[in-house]
Amino acid sequence: MTFELVYARQAQRQLEKLNPQTALRMVEGCERLKRNPFPDGKHVKKLVGDFRVVFQRSGSRIHVIDVLSKPDFQKAY
């Protein structure tokens, strides 16, 4: 089953502010969620990098809610 990826306006704006290489990495990571939004324990890794993606699964959709820097993510969540 393939899931639909939906970006919130806020997430889109945040991605546009990032340098192109970083934004591409973030989008590629989100694209992987379309194929497997329920990772098993074998594919869970320690987070690496300066940004975090906040998403929510709803039926066959994955809503990308926000893209935050690591410090902003720690403050918000």
C-alpha positions as CSV (number, residue, x, y, z in Angstrom):
1,M,0.0,0.0,0.0
2,T,1.3,3.4,-1.0
3,F,0.4,6.4,1.1
4,E,-0.3,10.0,0.0
5,L,2.1,12.7,1.2
6,V,0.5,16.0,2.1
7,Y,2.6,19.0,3.1
8,A,1.1,21.7,5.4
9,R,1.7,25.3,4.3
10,Q,4.0,25.8,7.3
11,A,6.2,22.8,6.3
12,Q,6.4,24.0,2.8
13,R,7.6,27.5,3.9
14,Q,10.2,25.9,6.2
15,L,11.5,23.7,3.4
16,E,11.8,26.8,1.1
17,K,14.0,28.5,3.7
18,L,16.5,25.7,3.9
19,N,19.5,25.4,1.6
20,P,18.6,23.2,-1.4
21,Q,20.7,20.2,-0.4
22,T,19.2,20.0,3.1
23,A,15.7,20.5,1.7
24,L,16.2,17.7,-0.8
25,R,17.4,15.4,2.0
26,M,14.3,16.2,4.1
27,V,11.9,15.6,1.1
28,E,13.6,12.3,0.2
29,G,13.1,11.2,3.8
30,C,9.4,12.1,3.7
31,E,9.1,10.3,0.3
32,R,10.4,7.1,2.1
33,L,7.4,7.4,4.5
34,K,5.1,6.9,1.5
35,R,6.4,3.4,1.1
36,N,6.7,2.4,4.7
37,P,5.1,4.8,7.4
38,F,5.3,2.0,10.0
39,P,9.1,1.2,10.3
40,D,10.0,-1.9,12.3
41,G,12.7,-1.9,14.9
42,K,15.3,-3.0,12.4
43,H,15.1,0.4,10.5
44,V,14.9,2.7,13.5
45,K,18.2,4.7,13.8
46,K,19.5,7.4,16.1
47,L,18.5,10.8,14.7
48,V,21.4,12.6,12.9
49,G,21.3,16.1,11.5
50,D,20.1,19.5,12.4
51,F,16.4,19.3,11.4
52,R,13.4,17.3,12.3
53,V,10.2,16.6,10.4
54,V,6.9,16.4,12.3
55,F,4.3,14.3,10.6
56,Q,1.0,12.5,11.4
57,R,-0.5,9.5,9.8
58,S,-4.3,9.6,9.0
59,G,-5.8,6.7,7.0
60,S,-3.8,6.5,3.8
61,R,-2.4,10.0,4.1
62,I,0.8,11.2,5.8
63,H,0.5,14.9,6.8
64,V,3.9,16.7,7.0
65,I,3.1,19.3,9.6
66,D,6.4,21.1,10.3
67,V,10.1,21.1,9.6
68,L,12.0,22.4,12.6
69,S,15.6,22.9,13.6
70,K,16.8,20.5,16.3
71,P,16.7,23.2,19.1
72,D,13.2,24.4,18.0
73,F,11.9,20.8,17.9
74,Q,13.2,20.2,21.5
75,K,11.5,23.4,22.7
76,A,8.2,22.5,21.0
77,Y,8.1,18.8,21.7
